[in-house]
Amino acid sequence: MKPVGSAIDAARGIRREVERTQLRARRGIGLIARKPPPGVSLTPKDQVWSLGKATLWRFRSDDVRHGPPVLLFLGLMGDSAIFDLHPGNSWAELLVSRGFDVFLFDWGRPEAAEGDHTLETYLDGYFVHAVDAVCRVARAAEVSLGAYCMGSLMAVLALGSRNDIPARNLVLFTPPCDYKHAPPFMERYRDGRMRAEDAIDEMTGLVPAEAVRAMFRLLAPTSDLVQYVTLWEHLWREDYVEAHRAVNHWAWNHRAMAGPAFLQMVTHYVQENRLVAGRAQLAGRPVRLDTVTTSTLLVIAERDEFVPPANSEPLAHLLGSDDLEILRVPGGHAGALMGSAARRTTMPGVVSWLEQRSTPPGGAPAHTNGDHDG
């Protein structure tokens, strides 16, 4: 016979689970009834520059204590809202609160008019001008760059091929490098079992957003099911529901990508592994990673299913910086940038690293990268 106390505890547990189930049901009905889209990108900001589809935003702050300004961006397929996802889970919100002048660069959503864009178009035609705009608006000689995933690869291509990008600090989140170590769906491109050309819409010249979404589902075909199981388990928690909806909104809000840029990514870097082989070029200029002497932090996710650690790690030996550190964080590809692992490890680690390499605004001499002809 069980003690009375155990019976009471069991009854309380059952009652608590019944209450949570009722809350799950009510909130589930609310979700099914198509609640308004979740609130993302809520940190106040202003558009300060644009060119074509590309846009530069500056987050509002009356208390800038650290320089240089921080410029955040990611690759061509994702929504830049990942850097300002949800209150309490926002890089922009955190960096502003710690006294940084924070900018966000967004490549925009391409249409048929952008169907001929190459990596050179994006980096030489948009990105370098966005960096100039940050320096002009912030009245700064240098910037700190924070780039995620494909954005990290694009950052090192730009820095390794030019000497006129005034970057003092470089934070690379889950940077792709060595495609000898590739996720399963990228192996199909690498080995020629899938043709990059087949993903391009001949009418627009773009890889449609639906095709991008399908690629990610090849990587994790059960992800939708797992998301909804997890959501059901936590539907009784209002804070979890809103955060989950914000993450889910970002995770499947993929963008189309210009076909020529996609072909370059697949053929040059996935199939030919040019970054590791030392044969990368941008607009005919060699990409020399050994001339990238900017202070660099590599953020590597230990369970990254999209950019495995072995893919990122060789970059540490290819870059020429004497001030290079690796921050290893638990979790997967997105978890390195958002979620509980990010809040516990990534965010404090990155902010501390930046603070140690910052000065009062305007307090540092200009520094440029490398010795290339720009």
C-alpha positions in Angstrom: 0.0 0.0 0.0 1.4 3.4 -1.1 1.8 6.1 1.6 -1.0 8.7 1.7 1.5 11.5 0.7 2.4 9.7 -2.5 -1.3 9.4 -3.4 -1.8 13.1 -2.8 1.3 14.0 -4.9 0.0 11.7 -7.7 -3.4 13.3 -7.6 -1.9 16.8 -7.7 0.3 15.7 -10.7 -2.8 14.3 -12.5 -4.7 17.6 -11.8 -1.8 19.7 -13.0 -1.5 17.7 -16.3 -5.3 18.0 -16.8 -5.1 21.8 -16.4 -2.2 21.9 -18.8 -4.1 19.8 -21.3 -7.0 22.2 -21.1 -4.6 25.1 -21.7 -3.1 23.2 -24.6 -6.5 22.7 -26.2 -7.5 26.3 -25.8 -4.2 27.6 -27.2 -4.2 25.0 -30.0 -7.6 26.3 -31.1 -6.2 29.8 -31.1 -3.4 28.7 -33.3 -5.6 26.8 -35.7 -7.9 29.8 -35.9 -5.0 31.7 -37.5 -3.8 34.1 -34.9 -2.0 37.1 -36.4 1.6 36.4 -37.4 4.0 36.3 -34.4 5.8 39.5 -33.4 9.3 39.4 -34.8 11.8 42.3 -35.3 10.3 44.3 -32.6 13.4 46.2 -31.4 13.0 49.8 -32.7 15.0 50.6 -35.7 15.2 53.0 -38.7 16.1 52.5 -42.3 19.2 54.5 -43.0 20.2 53.3 -46.5 19.0 51.2 -49.4 20.2 50.2 -52.9 18.0 48.1 -55.1 16.4 45.4 -52.8 19.2 45.8 -50.2 18.3 47.7 -47.0 20.4 48.9 -44.0 18.7 49.4 -40.7 20.0 51.1 -37.5 18.6 50.1 -34.1 17.7 53.1 -32.0 19.9 53.8 -29.0 20.6 56.8 -26.7 23.4 55.1 -24.9 26.2 54.0 -27.3 29.3 53.2 -25.2 31.2 50.9 -27.5 32.8 51.3 -30.9 33.0 50.4 -33.6 29.4 49.9 -34.8 28.3 46.3 -35.2 26.9 45.2 -38.6 24.8 42.0 -38.6 23.8 40.0 -41.7 23.2 36.5 -43.0 23.2 34.8 -46.3 20.9 35.1 -49.3 18.2 32.5 -48.5 17.1 33.6 -45.0 15.3 36.3 -43.2 17.5 38.8 -41.3 14.9 38.7 -38.5 16.9 35.9 -36.9 19.0 38.7 -35.3 15.9 40.3 -33.8 13.6 37.3 -33.4 11.6 37.8 -30.2 11.9 40.0 -27.1 14.3 38.2 -24.8 15.8 36.2 -27.7 17.2 39.1 -29.8 20.8 39.9 -30.6 19.8 43.4 -31.6 18.0 44.0 -28.2 21.0 42.5 -26.3 23.7 44.4 -28.1 21.8 47.7 -27.9 21.3 47.2 -24.1 25.1 46.6 -23.7 25.9 49.9 -25.4 26.7 48.9 -29.0 25.6 50.9 -32.1 23.9 48.1 -34.0 23.1 47.9 -37.8 21.3 45.2 -39.7 21.9 44.5 -43.4 19.2 42.7 -45.4 19.8 41.6 -49.0 16.1 41.8 -49.9 13.8 39.3 -51.6 14.9 38.9 -55.2 12.5 38.9 -58.1 13.0 38.2 -61.8 14.9 41.5 -62.1 17.6 40.1 -59.8 17.7 36.7 -61.6 21.1 37.5 -63.1 22.8 38.4 -59.8 26.1 36.8 -58.9 28.1 36.7 -55.7 30.1 39.6 -57.2 26.8 41.6 -57.6 25.9 41.1 -54.0 29.3 41.7 -52.4 30.9 44.3 -54.7 27.7 45.9 -55.7 25.8 46.0 -52.4 27.7 44.9 -49.4 30.8 47.1 -49.6 28.5 50.1 -50.1 26.4 49.1 -47.0 29.6 49.0 -45.0 30.5 52.5 -46.2 27.0 53.6 -45.2 27.5 52.2 -41.7 30.7 54.2 -41.3 29.2 57.3 -42.7 26.0 57.2 -40.6 27.8 56.2 -37.4 30.8 58.5 -38.1 33.1 55.6 -37.6 36.3 54.5 -39.3 35.7 50.8 -38.8 33.0 48.2 -38.2 32.5 44.9 -36.4 30.9 42.3 -38.7 28.6 39.6 -37.4 27.7 37.1 -40.1 25.6 33.9 -40.0 26.0 30.7 -42.1 26.2 31.6 -45.8 26.8 35.2 -44.7 30.0 34.0 -43.0 31.3 32.5 -46.3 30.4 35.7 -48.1 32.2 37.8 -45.5 35.5 35.9 -45.9 35.2 36.0 -49.7 34.8 39.8 -49.5 37.6 40.3 -47.0 39.9 37.9 -48.7 39.6 39.6 -52.0 39.7 43.3 -51.1 41.7 45.6 -48.9 39.1 48.4 -48.5 36.6 46.9 -46.1 37.4 48.5 -42.7 36.6 45.6 -40.4 38.1 45.6 -36.9 36.3 42.6 -35.6 34.7 39.6 -37.3 32.2 37.2 -35.7 31.4 34.2 -37.9 28.4 32.1 -36.8 28.5 28.5 -38.0 30.7 29.4 -41.0 30.8 27.0 -44.0 34.3 26.2 -45.2 35.3 22.6 -46.0 32.6 20.7 -48.0 34.5 17.5 -47.7 32.4 17.5 -44.6 28.8 18.2 -45.9 25.3 17.5 -44.6 23.4 14.8 -46.5 21.5 16.9 -49.0 24.7 18.9 -49.9 26.5 15.6 -50.5 24.0 15.0 -53.3 25.1 18.2 -54.9 28.7 17.6 -54.1 28.7 14.2 -55.7 26.7 15.1 -58.7 23.6 13.1 -57.8 21.6 16.4 -57.8 22.2 19.1 -60.5 22.2 22.7 -59.2 20.8 23.8 -62.6 17.6 21.8 -61.9 16.7 24.0 -58.9 16.6 27.2 -61.1 13.3 28.4 -62.6 14.1 29.2 -66.2 11.4 31.9 -66.4 12.8 34.0 -63.5 16.4 32.9 -63.2 15.7 32.3 -59.5 15.8 29.3 -57.2 12.3 29.6 -55.9 11.6 29.8 -52.2 9.7 26.6 -52.3 12.8 24.8 -53.7 14.9 26.3 -50.9 12.4 25.0 -48.4 12.5 21.6 -49.9 16.3 21.5 -49.6 16.0 22.1 -45.9 13.4 19.4 -45.5 15.7 17.0 -47.2 18.1 17.7 -44.4 15.5 17.1 -41.6 12.4 15.4 -43.1 10.8 14.9 -39.7 11.3 18.5 -38.5 7.7 19.6 -39.0 6.4 16.6 -36.9 9.0 17.2 -34.2 8.1 20.9 -34.0 4.4 20.1 -33.5 5.1 17.4 -31.0 7.2 19.9 -29.0 4.6 22.6 -29.4 1.9 20.3 -28.0 4.1 19.5 -25.0 4.5 23.2 -24.1 1.1 24.7 -25.3 0.2 25.4 -21.7 3.0 27.9 -21.5 2.1 31.2 -23.2 5.7 32.4 -23.3 6.8 29.2 -25.1 4.0 29.4 -27.6 4.8 32.9 -28.7 8.6 32.1 -28.9 7.9 28.9 -30.8 5.7 30.7 -33.3 8.4 33.4 -33.8 11.1 30.7 -34.4 8.8 28.7 -36.7 7.9 31.9 -38.6 11.6 32.5 -39.2 12.7 28.9 -39.9 10.3 28.4 -42.8 10.3 32.0 -44.2 12.9 31.1 -46.8 13.7 33.4 -49.7 14.3 32.8 -53.4 18.0 33.0 -54.5 19.4 34.3 -57.7 20.4 31.4 -59.9 23.9 32.5 -60.9 24.8 33.1 -57.2 23.4 29.7 -56.3 25.4 28.0 -59.1 28.6 29.7 -57.8 27.9 28.5 -54.3 27.3 24.9 -55.4 29.9 24.5 -58.1 32.8 26.5 -56.6 32.4 25.8 -52.9 30.4 22.6 -52.5 31.7 20.6 -55.4 35.1 22.1 -56.0 35.8 23.1 -52.4 37.7 26.2 -53.7 38.0 27.9 -50.3 40.0 25.0 -48.8 41.9 24.4 -52.1 43.0 28.1 -52.2 41.4 28.6 -55.6 38.5 31.0 -54.7 38.1 34.2 -56.7 35.7 37.1 -56.7 35.4 39.2 -59.8 38.8 37.8 -61.0 40.5 38.7 -57.7 42.1 35.9 -55.8 40.5 35.2 -52.3 43.5 35.0 -50.0 42.3 34.0 -46.6 45.8 34.3 -45.1 45.5 38.1 -45.6 42.4 38.3 -43.4 44.1 39.6 -40.3 40.9 40.9 -38.6 40.3 39.8 -35.0 38.0 36.8 -35.5 35.6 34.7 -33.4 34.3 31.5 -34.9 31.1 30.2 -33.4 30.8 26.5 -34.0 27.7 24.5 -33.0 28.6 21.0 -31.6 25.5 19.4 -33.1 25.1 21.4 -36.2 23.2 19.4 -38.8 23.7 21.9 -41.6 27.3 23.1 -41.1 29.0 20.2 -39.2 31.9 21.3 -36.9 34.4 19.6 -39.2 33.1 21.8 -42.0 33.8 25.0 -40.0 37.0 24.1 -38.2 39.5 24.3 -41.1 38.8 28.1 -41.4 40.7 28.7 -38.2 43.9 27.5 -39.9 43.2 29.3 -43.2 42.6 32.8 -41.9 45.7 35.0 -41.1 44.5 36.6 -37.9 46.8 36.4 -34.9 43.7 37.1 -32.7 41.4 34.2 -33.5 39.2 32.3 -31.0 36.7 29.5 -31.3 33.5 29.5 -29.3 31.9 26.1 -29.2 28.3 26.0 -28.2 25.8 23.2 -27.6 22.8 22.7 -29.9 22.2 22.7 -33.6 22.6 25.1 -36.5 19.8 27.5 -35.5 20.2 26.8 -31.8 23.7 28.4 -31.9 22.0 31.8 -32.6 18.7 31.6 -30.9 17.0 29.6 -28.1 18.2 28.5 -24.7 21.7 27.4 -25.8 22.2 30.8 -27.4 21.1 32.7 -24.3 23.3 30.6 -22.0 26.4 30.3 -24.1 26.5 32.1 -27.5 25.2 35.5 -26.5 27.3 36.1 -23.4 30.4 34.7 -25.1 30.1 36.9 -28.2 29.2 40.0 -26.3 32.1 39.6 -23.9 34.5 39.0 -26.9 33.3 42.1 -28.6 33.5 44.2 -25.4 37.1 43.2 -25.0 37.9 44.5 -28.5 35.9 47.7 -28.4 36.7 51.2 -27.5 34.6 54.3 -26.9 33.0 55.4 -30.2 35.5 57.0 -32.5 38.4 56.0 -30.2 40.3 53.7 -32.6 42.5 54.4 -35.6 41.3 53.1 -39.0 42.4 49.5 -39.9 42.0 47.8 -43.3 42.3 44.2 -44.2 45.0 42.6 -46.3 47.1 43.8 -49.3 44.9 43.2 -52.3 44.1 45.6 -55.0 40.5 46.6 -54.4 
